[in-house]
Amino acid sequence: MFGWQKSPQDPNRPLKYGLLAGNGRFPFLVLDAARSQGVEMVVAAIKEETFLDLAAHTKTIEWMGIGQLGKLINFFKREGVTHALMAGQVKHTQIFSGAIPDFRMVKLLASLLTKNTNSLIGAVTKEFASEGITVIDSTTFLTPLLAPKGVLTLRSPSEKELADINYGIEVANEIARLDLGQTIVVCDRAVVAVEAMEGTDATILRAGTLSNGRPLTVVKVAKPNQDMRFDVPVVGLPTIETMLKAGATCLSITAHKTLLFDRQEVLALANKSNISITGT
């Protein structure tokens, strides 16, 4: 259905979708879901991040470095892309890697007062818009994968875990508002670890090393004014596997704004391991 829509800027020009792919399974799911709805996407793959086997899931793919903004935009324009999606993690630490930015990226970085996630991706989105490319919600083709509200597992949170969730959400919302991270780990209403550039899994593992074997509650939130075009919270099997390693027994995620990948497998492992998962 999407493939037959027309561009609002030019009614005679059909919509064409481009995917900027990071790492993980997110880009694979977007491509497969879009194809099931009659949409074939061209893919811009990031050499430092994108899984190599993504190439088998698309007819058109171009590989580029993390800092090659000019190449990215030129590729999308050459392919006639009108609407773009961003899917998959791009580690924030790549900013400090040895990647060499092209001239367009250098100009963009120089224009930023801060280089947090919101400012960086927001600036890239404006660059796309200046070239007639609209960035759309990364969940456009994946709305059935958004976590519902309520307890998702067989076990509900205990009173102690609920207290940690309620406390954790308040703290995590403030951290997310500051664009520092979206995950915190709590024990007895005390923050054990806060996510920064290292990502969710590393944060959970770090909490495990600090907790002295005490059970942990993981709280992952969407930002207060979550822009669904990018940086949407994602939970999948690796999250639960990491929780098991760290001794975490409860997970709280933001309902309707968190993508839950491999839901059946996630819930099966959580139930087997007596982990409680709740959409709040």
C-alpha positions as CSV (number, residue, x, y, z in Angstrom):
1,M,0.0,0.0,0.0
2,F,2.8,2.4,0.9
3,G,4.5,2.0,-2.5
4,W,1.5,3.5,-4.4
5,Q,1.4,6.7,-2.4
6,K,2.5,10.0,-4.1
7,S,5.0,12.5,-2.8
8,P,3.2,15.6,-1.4
9,Q,5.9,17.8,-2.9
10,D,5.3,16.4,-6.4
11,P,2.0,14.4,-7.0
12,N,3.6,12.8,-10.0
13,R,6.5,11.4,-8.0
14,P,5.8,8.2,-6.1
15,L,7.2,7.8,-2.6
16,K,10.5,6.0,-2.4
17,Y,11.9,4.8,0.9
18,G,15.5,4.7,2.0
19,L,16.8,3.1,5.2
20,L,19.8,4.3,7.1
21,A,20.9,1.1,8.9
22,G,22.8,0.7,12.1
23,N,23.6,-2.5,13.9
24,G,21.4,-5.2,15.4
25,R,18.2,-6.8,14.0
26,F,16.2,-3.6,13.8
27,P,17.1,-2.9,10.1
28,F,16.3,-6.5,9.1
29,L,12.9,-6.3,10.7
30,V,12.1,-3.0,9.0
31,L,13.1,-4.3,5.6
32,D,11.1,-7.5,6.0
33,A,8.0,-5.7,7.4
34,A,8.1,-3.1,4.6
35,R,8.5,-5.8,1.9
36,S,5.4,-7.6,3.3
37,Q,3.5,-4.3,2.7
38,G,4.8,-4.0,-0.9
39,V,7.7,-1.6,-0.2
40,E,11.2,-2.2,-1.4
41,M,13.8,0.1,0.3
42,V,17.3,1.1,-0.7
43,V,19.7,0.8,2.1
44,A,22.6,3.0,3.3
45,A,24.7,0.7,5.5
46,I,27.3,2.0,8.0
47,K,30.6,0.1,7.6
48,E,31.4,0.4,11.3
49,E,28.0,-0.8,12.5
50,T,25.7,-2.6,10.0
51,F,25.7,-6.4,9.9
52,L,27.2,-7.7,6.7
53,D,24.3,-10.1,6.0
54,L,21.9,-7.2,5.6
55,A,22.9,-7.1,2.0
56,A,21.0,-10.3,1.4
57,H,17.8,-8.6,2.5
58,T,17.7,-5.7,-0.1
59,K,18.2,-5.2,-3.8
60,T,20.1,-2.0,-3.4
61,I,22.7,-1.2,-0.7
62,E,25.6,1.1,-0.5
63,W,28.2,1.0,2.3
64,M,29.7,4.1,3.7
65,G,31.7,5.3,6.7
66,I,30.1,6.8,9.9
67,G,31.2,10.3,8.9
68,Q,30.3,10.3,5.2
69,L,27.1,12.4,5.4
70,G,27.6,13.8,1.9
71,K,27.9,10.3,0.4
72,L,24.8,9.3,2.2
73,I,22.7,12.1,1.0
74,N,24.0,11.8,-2.6
75,F,23.1,8.1,-2.6
76,F,19.6,8.7,-1.4
77,K,19.1,11.5,-4.0
78,R,20.6,9.4,-6.8
79,E,18.1,6.6,-5.9
80,G,15.2,9.1,-5.8
81,V,14.5,8.6,-2.1
82,T,11.7,10.9,-0.8
83,H,11.3,9.4,2.7
84,A,14.0,7.9,5.0
85,L,14.0,5.8,8.1
86,M,16.7,5.3,10.7
87,A,16.9,1.9,12.3
88,G,19.5,0.2,14.3
89,Q,22.0,1.4,16.9
90,V,24.9,3.6,16.0
91,K,27.1,3.7,19.1
92,H,27.5,7.3,20.4
93,T,31.2,6.4,21.1
94,Q,31.7,6.4,17.3
95,I,32.0,10.2,17.7
96,F,35.4,9.7,19.3
97,S,36.5,6.9,17.0
98,G,39.0,7.2,14.2
99,A,36.3,7.8,11.6
100,I,37.2,10.6,9.3
101,P,34.2,12.9,8.5
102,D,33.6,14.3,5.1
103,F,33.3,18.0,4.4
104,R,29.5,18.0,4.9
105,M,29.8,16.2,8.2
106,V,32.6,18.5,9.4
107,K,30.4,21.6,8.7
108,L,27.5,19.9,10.6
109,L,29.6,19.1,13.6
110,A,31.1,22.5,13.7
111,S,27.6,24.0,13.8
112,L,26.5,22.1,17.0
113,L,26.8,23.5,20.4
114,T,26.4,20.0,21.9
115,K,27.0,16.6,20.4
116,N,24.5,14.5,22.2
117,T,22.1,12.1,20.4
118,N,19.3,14.6,19.9
119,S,21.4,17.4,18.5
120,L,23.4,15.1,16.2
121,I,20.5,13.2,14.7
122,G,18.3,16.3,14.7
123,A,21.0,18.1,12.6
124,V,21.2,15.2,10.2
125,T,17.4,15.2,9.8
126,K,17.6,18.9,8.9
127,E,20.2,18.1,6.3
128,F,17.9,15.5,4.8
129,A,15.0,18.0,4.8
130,S,17.2,20.6,3.0
131,E,17.5,18.0,0.1
132,G,13.8,17.2,0.0
133,I,14.1,13.9,2.0
134,T,11.6,13.5,4.9
135,V,12.7,11.4,7.9
136,I,9.7,9.4,9.2
137,D,9.1,7.3,12.3
138,S,11.4,4.3,12.5
139,T,8.4,2.3,13.7
140,T,6.3,3.1,10.6
141,F,6.3,-0.5,9.4
142,L,6.6,-2.1,12.9
143,T,3.8,-0.8,15.0
144,P,2.7,-4.4,16.0
145,L,6.1,-4.7,17.7
146,L,5.5,-1.8,20.1
147,A,5.2,-3.1,23.7
148,P,1.6,-2.9,25.2
149,K,0.8,-1.6,28.6
150,G,0.6,-4.0,31.5
151,V,2.4,-7.1,32.8
152,L,3.7,-9.1,29.9
153,T,5.0,-12.1,31.7
154,L,3.5,-14.8,33.9
155,R,4.9,-13.2,37.0
156,S,3.9,-9.7,38.1
157,P,6.5,-7.4,39.8
158,S,6.7,-7.9,43.6
159,E,5.9,-5.1,45.9
160,K,9.7,-4.4,46.2
161,E,10.1,-4.4,42.5
162,L,7.1,-2.1,42.0
163,A,8.7,0.3,44.4
164,D,11.9,0.2,42.4
165,I,10.0,0.7,39.2
166,N,8.1,3.7,40.5
167,Y,11.3,5.3,41.8
168,G,13.3,4.3,38.8
169,I,10.8,5.8,36.3
170,E,11.1,9.2,38.0
171,V,14.9,9.1,37.9
172,A,15.1,7.6,34.4
173,N,12.7,10.2,32.9
174,E,15.0,12.9,34.2
175,I,18.1,11.2,32.8
176,A,16.3,10.8,29.4
177,R,15.2,14.4,29.4
178,L,18.8,15.4,29.7
179,D,19.6,13.1,26.8
180,L,22.2,11.1,28.8
181,G,20.6,7.7,28.4
182,Q,17.3,5.8,28.7
183,T,18.2,3.0,31.1
184,I,18.9,2.9,34.8
185,V,19.3,-0.1,37.1
186,V,17.8,0.1,40.6
187,C,18.1,-1.9,43.8
188,D,16.1,-1.1,47.0
189,R,15.2,2.3,45.5
190,A,18.8,3.2,45.0
191,V,20.3,3.8,41.6
192,V,23.0,1.3,40.9
193,A,23.9,2.3,37.3
194,V,23.0,5.0,34.8
195,E,23.3,4.5,31.1
196,A,25.6,6.9,29.2
197,M,27.5,6.2,26.0
198,E,28.1,2.5,26.7
199,G,24.5,1.3,25.9
200,T,21.9,-0.6,27.8
201,D,23.6,-4.0,28.0
202,A,26.8,-2.6,29.3
203,T,24.9,-0.6,31.9
204,I,23.1,-3.7,33.2
205,L,26.3,-5.7,33.3
206,R,28.1,-2.9,35.2
207,A,25.2,-2.9,37.7
208,G,25.7,-6.6,38.2
209,T,29.3,-6.1,39.2
210,L,28.2,-3.5,41.9
211,S,25.2,-5.2,43.4
212,N,26.9,-8.0,45.4
213,G,24.4,-10.5,44.2
214,R,21.3,-8.5,45.2
215,P,18.4,-8.6,42.7
216,L,18.2,-5.7,40.4
217,T,15.3,-3.9,38.6
218,V,16.0,-2.5,35.1
219,V,14.0,0.6,34.0
220,K,14.2,1.6,30.4
221,V,12.2,4.6,29.3
222,A,11.3,6.6,26.2
223,K,12.3,10.2,26.4
224,P,9.5,12.5,27.8
225,N,8.9,13.8,24.3
226,Q,10.2,10.8,22.4
227,D,10.8,11.5,18.7
228,M,9.7,8.2,17.1
229,R,11.9,9.0,14.1
230,F,15.0,8.0,16.0
231,D,16.5,6.6,19.2
232,V,13.4,4.6,19.9
233,P,14.0,2.2,22.9
234,V,14.4,-1.4,21.9
235,V,14.3,-4.6,24.0
236,G,15.0,-8.1,22.7
237,L,16.6,-11.4,23.7
238,P,20.0,-9.9,24.4
239,T,18.4,-7.7,27.0
240,I,17.0,-10.6,28.9
241,E,20.2,-12.7,28.5
242,T,22.2,-9.7,29.9
243,M,19.8,-9.4,32.8
244,L,20.3,-13.0,33.7
245,K,24.1,-12.5,33.8
246,A,23.7,-9.5,36.0
247,G,21.1,-10.9,38.4
248,A,18.3,-8.6,37.3
249,T,14.8,-10.0,38.1
250,C,12.5,-7.2,36.7
251,L,12.3,-5.1,33.6
252,S,10.1,-2.0,33.1
253,I,9.7,-0.5,29.6
254,T,7.6,2.4,28.3
255,A,4.4,1.1,26.7
256,H,3.6,2.0,23.1
257,K,7.0,3.6,22.6
258,T,9.4,0.6,23.1
259,L,10.0,-1.9,20.4
260,L,9.9,-5.5,21.7
261,F,11.7,-7.8,19.3
262,D,11.2,-11.6,19.2
263,R,8.3,-11.2,21.7
264,Q,7.5,-14.9,22.0
265,E,11.2,-15.9,22.6
266,V,11.7,-12.9,25.0
267,L,8.7,-13.8,27.1
268,A,9.5,-17.5,27.1
269,L,13.0,-16.9,28.4
270,A,11.7,-14.4,31.0
271,N,9.0,-16.8,32.2
272,K,11.5,-19.7,32.4
273,S,13.9,-17.5,34.4
274,N,11.2,-16.0,36.6
275,I,11.8,-12.5,35.3
276,S,8.9,-10.0,35.3
277,I,8.4,-7.6,32.4
278,T,6.0,-4.7,32.5
279,G,4.9,-2.1,30.1
280,T,4.3,1.1,32.0
